[in-house]
Amino acid sequence: MSDLVLVVEDDPANAVLVEAILTTVGNFEVVWSDDGDEILRVVQERPVAAVLMDVSLSHTRVGDEKVDGVELTRRIRDLPQGLNLPVVLLTAHAMRGDRERLLFSSSANDYVAKPIIDQKGLVSLVERHIRAAKAVKEELEARRREGDGSV
């Protein structure tokens, strides 16, 4: 069974491109949405392995509130299922300092500038973050089984 990657993108052309890269180069299962409520529901209800999050979501809402990718990432992090979930920001913001500012303000794991030129590099980055998250989850589960509640 393939790992599930949630693509959060409000530009259909970009979403189709990212989905094609992830399914053909990476052999991932992909769910794509720009609906904030649906995204939060998917994270809570499905075994999402990673999220690729567009920073500049122009039409995305959670309830009645408009949110961008930074805010939506924060809301994912607030969910129990989102605490250790790898989130990679996708953005055209590639000026000096943008990477650090966006990663800090969103609590995302990584950042990829658009346009995506290195398809294998994107897949490798996602795979690396998924492996790391799985290792952390396994370590936490092992500690719980051993009765060591320390994290």
DRENDREN-86852 format. One record per residue: residue number from 1; residue in three letters; y, z, x of N, C-alpha, C in turn. Coordinates in Angstrom, 3 decimals, always signed. Each point is the difference from the previous one (the first is absolute). Example, Ala and Ser with C-alpha at 12.3 -4.5 7.8 and 13.67 -1.06 7.14 Angstrom:
% DRENDREN-86852
pos 1&code ala&n.py -5.690&n.pz +7.800&n.px +13.190&ca.py +1.190&ca.pz +0.000&ca.px -0.890&c.py +1.200&c.pz +0.000&c.px +0.900
pos 2&code ser&n.py +1.050&n.pz -0.720&n.px -0.350&ca.py +1.190&ca.pz +0.060&ca.px +0.820&c.py +1.090&c.pz +0.730&c.px -0.770
This chain:
% DRENDREN-86852
pos 1&code met&n.py -1.186&n.pz +0.000&n.px +0.835&ca.py +1.186&ca.pz +0.000&ca.px -0.835&c.py +1.245&c.pz +0.000&c.px +0.877
pos 2&code ser&n.py +0.945&n.pz -0.832&n.px -0.336&ca.py +1.231&ca.pz -0.135&ca.px +0.777&c.py +0.960&c.pz +1.134&c.px -0.310
pos 3&code asp&n.py +0.804&n.pz +0.362&n.px +0.990&ca.py +1.056&ca.pz +0.980&ca.px -0.230&c.py +1.055&c.pz -0.606&c.px -0.914
pos 4&code leu&n.py +0.572&n.pz +0.841&n.px -0.858&ca.py +1.021&ca.pz -0.430&ca.px -0.944&c.py +1.379&c.pz +0.228&c.px +0.611
pos 5&code val&n.py +0.804&n.pz -1.065&n.px +0.043&ca.py +1.372&ca.pz +0.083&ca.px +0.476&c.py +0.918&c.pz -0.322&c.px -1.167
pos 6&code leu&n.py +0.963&n.pz +0.872&n.px -0.218&ca.py +0.992&ca.pz -0.181&ca.px -1.058&c.py +1.229&c.pz -0.655&c.px +0.607
pos 7&code val&n.py +0.358&n.pz -1.178&n.px -0.509&ca.py +1.182&ca.pz -0.721&ca.px +0.470&c.py +1.098&c.pz +0.202&c.px -1.033
pos 8&code val&n.py +1.119&n.pz +0.578&n.px +0.430&ca.py +1.141&ca.pz +0.249&ca.px -0.870&c.py +1.095&c.pz -0.959&c.px +0.429
pos 9&code glu&n.py +0.206&n.pz -1.023&n.px -0.822&ca.py +0.925&ca.pz -1.086&ca.px +0.360&c.py +0.534&c.pz -0.602&c.px -1.281
pos 10&code asp&n.py +1.320&n.pz -0.203&n.px -0.075&ca.py +0.583&ca.pz -0.566&ca.px -1.215&c.py +0.277&c.pz -1.490&c.px +0.108
pos 11&code asp&n.py -0.225&n.pz -0.597&n.px +1.154&ca.py +0.147&ca.pz -1.442&ca.px +0.177&c.py -1.400&c.pz -0.616&c.px -0.072
pos 12&code pro&n.py -0.297&n.pz -0.755&n.px -1.071&ca.py -1.358&ca.pz -0.536&ca.px -0.160&c.py -0.477&c.pz -0.838&c.px +1.182
pos 13&code ala&n.py +0.876&n.pz -0.778&n.px +0.609&ca.py -0.415&ca.pz -0.819&ca.px +1.155&c.py -0.430&c.pz +0.884&c.px +1.162
pos 14&code asn&n.py +0.762&n.pz +1.046&n.px +0.277&ca.py -0.384&ca.pz +0.929&ca.px +1.069&c.py -1.293&c.pz +0.724&c.px -0.334
pos 15&code ala&n.py -0.150&n.pz +0.396&n.px -1.270&ca.py -1.213&ca.pz +0.703&ca.px -0.418&c.py -1.237&c.pz -0.873&c.px +0.175
pos 16&code val&n.py +0.105&n.pz -1.262&n.px -0.384&ca.py -1.132&ca.pz -0.930&ca.px +0.136&c.py -0.341&c.pz -0.192&c.px +1.478
pos 17&code leu&n.py +1.018&n.pz -0.111&n.px +0.845&ca.py -0.237&ca.pz -0.161&ca.px +1.433&c.py -0.705&c.pz +1.223&c.px +0.580
pos 18&code val&n.py +0.515&n.pz +1.196&n.px -0.290&ca.py -0.608&ca.pz +1.223&ca.px +0.540&c.py -1.420&c.pz +0.153&c.px -0.533
pos 19&code glu&n.py -0.196&n.pz -0.273&n.px -1.277&ca.py -1.346&ca.pz +0.090&ca.px -0.582&c.py -0.957&c.pz -0.974&c.px +0.693
pos 20&code ala&n.py +0.461&n.pz -1.226&n.px +0.245&ca.py -0.844&ca.pz -0.996&ca.px +0.668&c.py -0.375&c.pz +0.448&c.px +1.406
pos 21&code ile&n.py +0.949&n.pz +0.551&n.px +0.725&ca.py -0.272&ca.pz +0.490&ca.px +1.352&c.py -1.042&c.pz +1.116&c.px -0.051
pos 22&code leu&n.py +0.211&n.pz +0.951&n.px -0.891&ca.py -0.902&ca.pz +1.159&ca.px -0.065&c.py -1.400&c.pz -0.361&c.px -0.473
pos 23&code thr&n.py -0.110&n.pz -0.961&n.px -0.909&ca.py -1.328&ca.pz -0.352&ca.px -0.521&c.py -0.736&c.pz -0.961&c.px +0.916
pos 24&code thr&n.py +0.703&n.pz -0.948&n.px +0.596&ca.py -0.694&ca.pz -0.996&ca.px +0.821&c.py -0.166&c.pz +0.439&c.px +1.447
pos 25&code val&n.py +1.022&n.pz +0.543&n.px +0.598&ca.py -0.082&ca.pz +0.434&ca.px +1.398&c.py -0.637&c.pz +1.383&c.px +0.084
pos 26&code gly&n.py +0.312&n.pz +0.863&n.px -0.968&ca.py -0.460&ca.pz +1.386&ca.px +0.068&c.py -1.153&c.pz +0.367&c.px -0.897
pos 27&code asn&n.py -0.368&n.pz -0.879&n.px -0.932&ca.py -1.098&ca.pz +0.281&ca.px -0.916&c.py +0.213&c.pz +1.286&c.px -0.805
pos 28&code phe&n.py +1.258&n.pz +0.269&n.px -0.361&ca.py +0.327&ca.pz +1.151&ca.px -0.821&c.py -0.008&c.pz -0.391&c.px -1.472
pos 29&code glu&n.py -0.209&n.pz +0.980&n.px -0.864&ca.py +0.281&ca.pz -0.158&ca.px -1.421&c.py +1.481&c.pz +0.335&c.px -0.159
pos 30&code val&n.py +0.720&n.pz -0.771&n.px -0.808&ca.py +1.444&ca.pz +0.195&ca.px -0.128&c.py +0.388&c.pz +0.138&c.px -1.464
pos 31&code val&n.py +0.851&n.pz +0.979&n.px -0.260&ca.py +0.679&ca.pz +0.127&ca.px -1.285&c.py +1.476&c.pz -0.158&c.px +0.301
pos 32&code trp&n.py +0.662&n.pz -0.869&n.px -0.760&ca.py +1.422&ca.pz -0.241&ca.px +0.192&c.py +0.761&c.pz +0.399&c.px -1.252
pos 33&code ser&n.py +1.123&n.pz +0.686&n.px +0.197&ca.py +0.845&ca.pz +0.378&ca.px -1.125&c.py +1.410&c.pz +0.283&c.px +0.497
pos 34&code asp&n.py +0.952&n.pz -0.099&n.px -0.917&ca.py +1.357&ca.pz +0.463&ca.px +0.273&c.py +0.446&c.pz +1.003&c.px -1.064
pos 35&code asp&n.py -0.940&n.pz +0.473&n.px -0.790&ca.py +0.256&ca.pz +0.976&ca.px -1.059&c.py -0.253&c.pz +1.399&c.px +0.567
pos 36&code gly&n.py +1.065&n.pz +0.785&n.px +0.135&ca.py -0.112&ca.pz +1.314&ca.px +0.622&c.py -0.988&c.pz +0.926&c.px -0.683
pos 37&code asp&n.py +0.015&n.pz +0.017&n.px -1.330&ca.py -0.942&ca.pz +0.855&ca.px -0.721&c.py -1.443&c.pz -0.431&c.px +0.251
pos 38&code glu&n.py -0.243&n.pz -1.302&n.px +0.009&ca.py -1.353&ca.pz -0.505&ca.px +0.265&c.py -0.447&c.pz +0.349&c.px +1.417
pos 39&code ile&n.py +0.911&n.pz -0.116&n.px +0.956&ca.py -0.322&ca.pz +0.299&ca.px +1.393&c.py -0.435&c.pz +1.456&c.px +0.139
pos 40&code leu&n.py +0.761&n.pz +0.905&n.px -0.586&ca.py -0.349&ca.pz +1.415&ca.px +0.072&c.py -1.329&c.pz +0.271&c.px -0.696
pos 41&code arg&n.py -0.250&n.pz -0.688&n.px -1.103&ca.py -1.265&ca.pz +0.150&ca.px -0.726&c.py -1.177&c.pz -0.506&c.px +0.850
pos 42&code val&n.py +0.169&n.pz -1.158&n.px +0.638&ca.py -1.075&ca.pz -0.549&ca.px +0.845&c.py -0.322&c.pz +0.958&c.px +1.141
pos 43&code val&n.py +1.031&n.pz +0.556&n.px +0.640&ca.py -0.228&ca.pz +0.937&ca.px +1.102&c.py -0.788&c.pz +1.218&c.px -0.486
pos 44&code gln&n.py +0.274&n.pz +0.446&n.px -1.214&ca.py -0.682&ca.pz +1.179&ca.px -0.535&c.py -1.416&c.pz -0.298&c.px -0.491
pos 45&code glu&n.py -0.237&n.pz -1.228&n.px -0.465&ca.py -1.261&ca.pz -0.295&ca.px -0.676&c.py -0.995&c.pz -0.829&c.px +0.803
pos 46&code arg&n.py +0.460&n.pz -0.680&n.px +1.037&ca.py -0.900&ca.pz -0.865&ca.px +0.765&c.py -0.040&c.pz +0.453&c.px +1.455
pos 47&code pro&n.py -1.059&n.pz -0.329&n.px +0.722&ca.py -0.103&ca.pz +0.404&ca.px +1.407&c.py +0.798&c.pz -0.943&c.px +0.915
pos 48&code val&n.py +1.311&n.pz +0.126&n.px -0.034&ca.py +0.884&ca.pz -0.854&ca.px +0.799&c.py -0.117&c.pz +0.420&c.px +1.459
pos 49&code ala&n.py -0.233&n.pz -0.985&n.px +0.880&ca.py -0.142&ca.pz +0.279&ca.px +1.427&c.py +1.324&c.pz -0.108&c.px +0.740
pos 50&code ala&n.py +0.925&n.pz -0.827&n.px -0.527&ca.py +1.308&ca.pz -0.181&ca.px +0.642&c.py +0.952&c.pz -0.655&c.px -0.994
pos 51&code val&n.py +1.295&n.pz +0.162&n.px +0.274&ca.py +1.047&ca.pz -0.613&ca.px -0.810&c.py +0.906&c.pz -0.803&c.px +0.915
pos 52&code leu&n.py +0.288&n.pz -1.235&n.px -0.400&ca.py +1.040&ca.pz -0.788&ca.px +0.655&c.py +1.168&c.pz -0.044&c.px -0.968
pos 53&code met&n.py +1.131&n.pz +0.553&n.px +0.415&ca.py +1.124&ca.pz +0.276&ca.px -0.887&c.py +1.246&c.pz -0.784&c.px +0.431
pos 54&code asp&n.py +0.461&n.pz -0.892&n.px -0.883&ca.py +1.285&ca.pz -0.652&ca.px +0.230&c.py +1.096&c.pz +1.054&c.px -0.117
pos 55&code val&n.py +0.953&n.pz -0.031&n.px +0.900&ca.py +1.079&ca.pz +0.980&ca.px -0.018&c.py +1.013&c.pz -0.310&c.px -1.090
pos 56&code ser&n.py +0.339&n.pz -1.262&n.px -0.170&ca.py +1.097&ca.pz -0.392&ca.px -0.896&c.py -0.514&c.pz -0.464&c.px -1.356
pos 57&code leu&n.py -0.584&n.pz +0.892&n.px -0.730&ca.py -0.480&ca.pz -0.335&ca.px -1.339&c.py +1.209&c.pz -0.067&c.px -0.931
pos 58&code ser&n.py +0.225&n.pz -1.148&n.px -0.605&ca.py +1.218&ca.pz -0.154&ca.px -0.796&c.py -0.186&c.pz +0.309&c.px -1.480
pos 59&code his&n.py -1.231&n.pz -0.066&n.px -0.517&ca.py -0.210&ca.pz +0.199&ca.px -1.435&c.py -0.974&c.pz +1.140&c.px -0.308
pos 60&code thr&n.py -0.410&n.pz +0.731&n.px +1.000&ca.py -1.043&ca.pz +1.000&ca.px -0.179&c.py +0.567&c.pz +1.283&c.px -0.604
pos 61&code arg&n.py -0.747&n.pz +0.524&n.px -0.958&ca.py +0.408&ca.pz +1.229&ca.px -0.682&c.py -1.180&c.pz +0.965&c.px -0.083
pos 62&code val&n.py +0.341&n.pz +1.266&n.px -0.006&ca.py -0.939&ca.pz +1.065&ca.px -0.346&c.py +0.642&c.pz +0.670&c.px -1.200
pos 63&code gly&n.py -0.655&n.pz -0.141&n.px -1.144&ca.py +0.643&ca.pz +0.427&ca.px -1.239&c.py +1.226&c.pz -0.861&c.px -0.224
pos 64&code asp&n.py +1.118&n.pz +0.631&n.px -0.213&ca.py +1.250&ca.pz -0.731&ca.px -0.197&c.py +0.828&c.pz -0.110&c.px +1.270
pos 65&code glu&n.py -0.503&n.pz +0.561&n.px +1.094&ca.py +0.774&ca.pz +0.053&ca.px +1.237&c.py -0.353&c.pz -1.152&c.px +0.938
pos 66&code lys&n.py +1.017&n.pz -0.716&n.px +0.481&ca.py -0.201&ca.pz -1.056&ca.px +0.982&c.py -0.300&c.pz +0.652&c.px +1.351
pos 67&code val&n.py -1.023&n.pz -0.509&n.px +0.685&ca.py -0.373&ca.pz +0.536&ca.px +1.308&c.py -0.181&c.pz -1.139&c.px +0.996
pos 68&code asp&n.py +0.281&n.pz +0.284&n.px +1.259&ca.py -0.298&ca.pz -0.953&ca.px +1.068&c.py -1.290&c.pz +0.444&c.px +0.687
pos 69&code gly&n.py -0.398&n.pz -0.719&n.px +1.037&ca.py -1.251&ca.pz +0.312&ca.px +0.677&c.py +0.007&c.pz +1.338&c.px +0.707
pos 70&code val&n.py +1.156&n.pz +0.418&n.px +0.485&ca.py +0.101&ca.pz +1.300&ca.px +0.666&c.py -0.270&c.pz +1.115&c.px -1.007
pos 71&code glu&n.py +0.662&n.pz -0.057&n.px -1.146&ca.py -0.188&ca.pz +1.029&ca.px -1.031&c.py -1.418&c.pz -0.033&c.px -0.563
pos 72&code leu&n.py -0.540&n.pz -1.193&n.px -0.214&ca.py -1.355&ca.pz -0.093&ca.px -0.530&c.py -1.015&c.pz +0.557&c.px +1.006
pos 73&code thr&n.py +0.230&n.pz -0.214&n.px +1.275&ca.py -0.868&ca.pz +0.587&ca.px +1.029&c.py +0.069&c.pz +1.517&c.px -0.057
pos 74&code arg&n.py +1.194&n.pz +0.549&n.px -0.149&ca.py +0.137&ca.pz +1.459&ca.px -0.135&c.py -0.802&c.pz +0.517&c.px -1.190
pos 75&code arg&n.py +0.048&n.pz -0.740&n.px -1.108&ca.py -0.729&ca.pz +0.444&ca.px -1.205&c.py -1.513&c.pz -0.098&c.px +0.201
pos 76&code ile&n.py -0.436&n.pz -1.007&n.px +0.731&ca.py -1.425&ca.pz -0.088&ca.px +0.349&c.py -0.389&c.pz +1.206&c.px +0.853
pos 77&code arg&n.py +0.839&n.pz +0.350&n.px +0.962&ca.py -0.276&ca.pz +1.146&ca.px +0.877&c.py -0.073&c.pz +1.313&c.px -0.771
pos 78&code asp&n.py +0.701&n.pz +0.072&n.px -1.133&ca.py -0.024&ca.pz +1.220&ca.px -0.821&c.py -1.314&c.pz +0.176&c.px -0.755
pos 79&code leu&n.py -0.800&n.pz -1.056&n.px -0.092&ca.py -1.287&ca.pz +0.077&ca.px -0.688&c.py -1.064&c.pz +0.553&c.px +0.951
pos 80&code pro&n.py -0.951&n.pz +0.783&n.px -0.498&ca.py -1.081&ca.pz +0.472&ca.px +0.876&c.py -0.731&c.pz -1.168&c.px +0.685
pos 81&code gln&n.py -0.186&n.pz -1.107&n.px -0.716&ca.py -0.698&ca.pz -1.158&ca.px +0.556&c.py +0.864&c.pz -0.756&c.px +1.016
pos 82&code gly&n.py +1.293&n.pz +0.254&n.px +0.011&ca.py +0.914&ca.pz -0.742&ca.px +0.865&c.py +0.364&c.pz +0.690&c.px +1.288
pos 83&code leu&n.py -0.429&n.pz +1.246&n.px +0.138&ca.py +0.397&ca.pz +0.780&ca.px +1.172&c.py -0.450&c.pz -0.631&c.px +1.314
pos 84&code asn&n.py -1.247&n.pz -0.452&n.px +0.054&ca.py -0.561&ca.pz -0.580&ca.px +1.223&c.py -0.190&c.pz -1.513&c.px -0.128
pos 85&code leu&n.py +0.581&n.pz -0.601&n.px -1.020&ca.py -0.163&ca.pz -1.430&ca.px -0.261&c.py +0.919&c.pz -0.812&c.px +0.917
pos 86&code pro&n.py -0.557&n.pz -0.919&n.px +0.793&ca.py +0.865&ca.pz -0.808&ca.px +0.864&c.py +0.925&c.pz -0.903&c.px -0.824
pos 87&code val&n.py +1.287&n.pz +0.065&n.px +0.325&ca.py +0.996&ca.pz -0.863&ca.px -0.628&c.py +0.722&c.pz -0.759&c.px +1.108
pos 88&code val&n.py -0.035&n.pz -1.324&n.px -0.117&ca.py +0.688&ca.pz -0.875&ca.px +0.956&c.py +1.133&c.pz -0.690&c.px -0.743
pos 89&code leu&n.py +1.215&n.pz +0.194&n.px +0.492&ca.py +1.157&ca.pz -0.641&ca.px -0.606&c.py +0.083&c.pz -1.454&c.px +0.430
pos 90&code leu&n.py +0.329&n.pz -0.861&n.px -0.950&ca.py +0.262&ca.pz -1.414&ca.px +0.279&c.py +1.463&c.pz -0.244&c.px -0.310
pos 91&code thr&n.py +0.733&n.pz -0.533&n.px +0.961&ca.py +1.435&ca.pz -0.140&ca.px -0.229&c.py +0.630&c.pz -1.095&c.px +0.840
pos 92&code ala&n.py +1.046&n.pz -0.563&n.px -0.557&ca.py +0.816&ca.pz -0.951&ca.px +0.745&c.py +1.069&c.pz +0.736&c.px +0.803
pos 93&code his&n.py +0.115&n.pz +1.314&n.px -0.182&ca.py +0.961&ca.pz +0.812&ca.px +0.753&c.py -0.539&c.pz +0.195&c.px +1.413
pos 94&code ala&n.py +0.501&n.pz -0.767&n.px +0.922&ca.py -0.540&ca.pz +0.059&ca.px +1.358&c.py +1.098&c.pz +0.225&c.px +1.039
pos 95&code met&n.py +1.056&n.pz +0.656&n.px -0.407&ca.py +1.075&ca.pz +0.316&ca.px +0.936&c.py -0.383&c.pz +1.240&c.px +0.804
pos 96&code arg&n.py +0.666&n.pz +0.162&n.px +1.126&ca.py -0.252&ca.pz +1.156&ca.px +0.844&c.py +0.206&c.pz +1.282&c.px -0.808
pos 97&code gly&n.py -0.949&n.pz +0.883&n.px +0.061&ca.py +0.088&ca.pz +1.273&ca.px -0.697&c.py -0.621&c.pz -0.004&c.px -1.389
pos 98&code asp&n.py -0.217&n.pz -1.190&n.px -0.590&ca.py -0.572&ca.pz -0.063&ca.px -1.348&c.py -1.398&c.pz +0.600&c.px -0.040
pos 99&code arg&n.py -0.817&n.pz -0.332&n.px +0.990&ca.py -1.385&ca.pz +0.487&ca.px +0.018&c.py -0.047&c.pz +1.523&c.px -0.078
pos 100&code glu&n.py +0.720&n.pz +0.656&n.px +0.903&ca.py -0.014&ca.pz +1.455&ca.px +0.061&c.py +0.577&c.pz +0.606&c.px -1.280
pos 101&code arg&n.py +1.102&n.pz -0.551&n.px -0.469&ca.py +0.646&ca.pz +0.516&ca.px -1.208&c.py -0.926&c.pz -0.114&c.px -1.207
pos 102&code leu&n.py -0.619&n.pz -1.165&n.px -0.165&ca.py -0.877&ca.pz -0.215&ca.px -1.153&c.py -1.263&c.pz +0.843&c.px +0.072
pos 103&code leu&n.py -0.597&n.pz +0.089&n.px +1.168&ca.py -1.211&ca.pz +0.821&ca.px +0.132&c.py +0.303&c.pz +1.469&c.px -0.257
pos 104&code phe&n.py +1.117&n.pz +0.477&n.px +0.526&ca.py +0.370&ca.pz +1.399&ca.px -0.199&c.py +0.319&c.pz +0.288&c.px -1.464
pos 105&code ser&n.py +0.783&n.pz -0.866&n.px -0.626&ca.py +0.446&ca.pz +0.280&ca.px -1.368&c.py -1.118&c.pz -0.161&c.px -1.028
pos 106&code ser&n.py -1.025&n.pz -0.769&n.px +0.314&ca.py -1.067&ca.pz -0.260&ca.px -0.972&c.py -1.285&c.pz +0.777&c.px +0.269
pos 107&code ser&n.py -0.183&n.pz +0.484&n.px +1.213&ca.py -1.265&ca.pz +0.613&ca.px +0.447&c.py -1.134&c.pz -1.021&c.px +0.056
pos 108&code ala&n.py +0.352&n.pz -1.277&n.px +0.159&ca.py -1.020&ca.pz -1.039&ca.px +0.165&c.py -0.618&c.pz +0.114&c.px +1.389
pos 109&code asn&n.py -1.161&n.pz -0.642&n.px +0.170&ca.py -0.704&ca.pz +0.047&ca.px +1.276&c.py +0.457&c.pz -1.064&c.px +0.980
pos 110&code asp&n.py +0.430&n.pz -1.149&n.px -0.534&ca.py +0.351&ca.pz -1.106&ca.px +0.896&c.py +0.928&c.pz -0.957&c.px -0.712
pos 111&code tyr&n.py +0.374&n.pz -1.044&n.px +0.716&ca.py +1.056&ca.pz -0.906&ca.px -0.426&c.py -0.324&c.pz -1.389&c.px +0.543
pos 112&code val&n.py +0.100&n.pz -1.011&n.px -0.843&ca.py -0.206&ca.pz -1.381&ca.px +0.418&c.py +1.188&c.pz -0.819&c.px -0.500
pos 113&code ala&n.py +0.615&n.pz -0.741&n.px +0.906&ca.py +1.135&ca.pz -0.843&ca.px -0.382&c.py -0.510&c.pz -1.290&c.px -0.631
pos 114&code lys&n.py +0.721&n.pz -0.445&n.px -1.029&ca.py -0.290&ca.pz -1.290&ca.px -0.629&c.py +0.961&c.pz -1.022&c.px +0.583
pos 115&code pro&n.py -0.401&n.pz -1.231&n.px +0.120&ca.py -1.265&ca.pz -0.565&ca.px -0.458&c.py -1.165&c.pz +0.420&c.px +0.903
pos 116&code ile&n.py -1.169&n.pz +0.068&n.px -0.607&ca.py -1.203&ca.pz +0.377&ca.px +0.732&c.py -0.504&c.pz -1.223&c.px +0.744
pos 117&code ile&n.py +0.073&n.pz +0.061&n.px +1.305&ca.py -0.402&ca.pz -1.130&ca.px +0.841&c.py -1.406&c.pz +0.216&c.px +0.556
pos 118&code asp&n.py -0.293&n.pz +1.226&n.px +0.413&ca.py -1.284&ca.pz +0.328&ca.px +0.613&c.py -0.944&c.pz +0.560&c.px -1.063
pos 119&code gln&n.py -0.742&n.pz -0.880&n.px -0.650&ca.py -0.892&ca.pz +0.418&ca.px -1.082&c.py -1.109&c.pz +0.919&c.px +0.494
pos 120&code lys&n.py -0.617&n.pz -0.347&n.px +1.112&ca.py -1.062&ca.pz +0.847&ca.px +0.548&c.py +0.562&c.pz +1.350&c.px +0.430
pos 121&code gly&n.py +1.226&n.pz -0.006&n.px +0.500&ca.py +0.646&ca.pz +1.254&ca.px +0.388&c.py +0.221&c.pz +0.910&c.px -1.199
pos 122&code leu&n.py +0.402&n.pz -0.571&n.px -1.140&ca.py +0.188&ca.pz +0.789&ca.px -1.213&c.py -1.328&c.pz +0.619&c.px -0.437
pos 123&code val&n.py -1.038&n.pz -0.804&n.px -0.022&ca.py -1.318&ca.pz +0.501&ca.px -0.409&c.py -0.475&c.pz +1.086&c.px +0.963
pos 124&code ser&n.py +0.190&n.pz -0.215&n.px +1.286&ca.py -0.399&ca.pz +0.993&ca.px +0.999&c.py +0.755&c.pz +1.314&c.px -0.193
pos 125&code leu&n.py +1.277&n.pz -0.088&n.px -0.299&ca.py +0.819&ca.pz +1.181&ca.px -0.246&c.py -0.518&c.pz +0.772&c.px -1.217
pos 126&code val&n.py -0.278&n.pz -0.702&n.px -1.074&ca.py -0.518&ca.pz +0.641&ca.px -1.216&c.py -1.357&c.pz +0.639&c.px +0.291
pos 127&code glu&n.py -0.878&n.pz -0.726&n.px +0.682&ca.py -1.322&ca.pz +0.547&ca.px +0.334&c.py +0.122&c.pz +1.262&c.px +0.848
pos 128&code arg&n.py +0.902&n.pz -0.012&n.px +0.959&ca.py +0.192&ca.pz +1.160&ca.px +0.879&c.py +0.452&c.pz +1.230&c.px -0.804
pos 129&code his&n.py +0.932&n.pz -0.205&n.px -0.922&ca.py +0.470&ca.pz +1.129&ca.px -0.809&c.py -1.088&c.pz +0.498&c.px -0.957
pos 130&code ile&n.py -0.788&n.pz -0.900&n.px -0.540&ca.py -1.100&ca.pz +0.411&ca.px -0.882&c.py -1.031&c.pz +0.814&c.px +0.782
pos 131&code arg&n.py -0.355&n.pz -0.466&n.px +1.202&ca.py -0.952&ca.pz +0.753&ca.px +0.838&c.py +0.528&c.pz +1.406&c.px +0.306
pos 132&code ala&n.py +1.279&n.pz +0.087&n.px +0.343&ca.py +0.593&ca.pz +1.301&ca.px +0.324&c.py -0.018&c.pz +0.926&c.px -1.214
pos 133&code ala&n.py +0.347&n.pz -0.533&n.px -1.179&ca.py +0.007&ca.pz +0.822&ca.px -1.219&c.py -1.411&c.pz +0.473&c.px -0.338
pos 134&code lys&n.py -0.977&n.pz -0.871&n.px +0.175&ca.py -1.394&ca.pz +0.398&ca.px -0.263&c.py -0.447&c.pz +1.087&c.px +0.969
pos 135&code ala&n.py +0.403&n.pz -0.106&n.px +1.265&ca.py -0.366&ca.pz +1.014&ca.px +0.992&c.py +0.613&c.pz +1.349&c.px -0.354
pos 136&code val&n.py +1.243&n.pz +0.003&n.px -0.437&ca.py +0.654&ca.pz +1.248&ca.px -0.408&c.py -0.718&c.pz +0.590&c.px -1.208
pos 137&code lys&n.py -0.322&n.pz -0.842&n.px -0.972&ca.py -0.695&ca.pz +0.479&ca.px -1.202&c.py -1.356&c.pz +0.603&c.px +0.363
pos 138&code glu&n.py -0.734&n.pz -0.663&n.px +0.881&ca.py -1.307&ca.pz +0.518&ca.px +0.419&c.py +0.139&c.pz +1.335&c.px +0.722
pos 139&code glu&n.py +1.011&n.pz +0.113&n.px +0.848&ca.py +0.230&ca.pz +1.252&ca.px +0.719&c.py +0.340&c.pz +1.130&c.px -0.964
pos 140&code leu&n.py +0.858&n.pz -0.275&n.px -0.968&ca.py +0.361&ca.pz +1.025&ca.px -0.995&c.py -1.213&c.pz +0.414&c.px -0.827
pos 141&code glu&n.py -0.824&n.pz -0.960&n.px -0.385&ca.py -1.200&ca.pz +0.313&ca.px -0.772&c.py -0.983&c.pz +0.821&c.px +0.833
pos 142&code ala&n.py -0.127&n.pz -0.319&n.px +1.274&ca.py -0.895&ca.pz +0.764&ca.px +0.872&c.py +0.486&c.pz +1.433&c.px +0.141
pos 143&code arg&n.py +1.287&n.pz +0.196&n.px +0.129&ca.py +0.555&ca.pz +1.357&ca.px +0.107&c.py -0.220&c.pz +0.777&c.px -1.289
pos 144&code arg&n.py +0.143&n.pz -0.661&n.px -1.118&ca.py -0.220&ca.pz +0.683&ca.px -1.279&c.py -1.457&c.pz +0.409&c.px -0.154
pos 145&code arg&n.py -0.921&n.pz -0.878&n.px +0.414&ca.py -1.433&ca.pz +0.304&ca.px -0.086&c.py -0.350&c.pz +1.190&c.px +0.903
pos 146&code glu&n.py +0.653&n.pz +0.075&n.px +1.149&ca.py -0.270&ca.pz +1.074&ca.px +0.945&c.py +0.682&c.pz +1.300&c.px -0.422
pos 147&code gly&n.py +0.836&n.pz -0.055&n.px -1.022&ca.py +0.684&ca.pz +1.196&ca.px -0.455&c.py +1.268&c.pz +0.293&c.px +0.761
pos 148&code asp&n.py +0.425&n.pz -0.914&n.px +0.839&ca.py +1.231&ca.pz +0.172&ca.px +0.770&c.py +1.123&c.pz -0.664&c.px -0.787
pos 149&code gly&n.py +0.805&n.pz +0.762&n.px -0.649&ca.py +1.072&ca.pz -0.535&ca.px -0.823&c.py +1.202&c.pz -0.476&c.px +0.775
pos 150&code ser&n.py -0.011&n.pz +0.150&n.px +1.317&ca.py +1.173&ca.pz -0.406&ca.px +0.781&c.py +0.114&c.pz -1.507&c.px +0.050
pos 151&code val&n.py +1.218&n.pz -0.458&n.px -0.047&ca.py +0.267&ca.pz -1.432&ca.px +0.057&c.py +0.985&c.pz -0.264&c.px +1.081
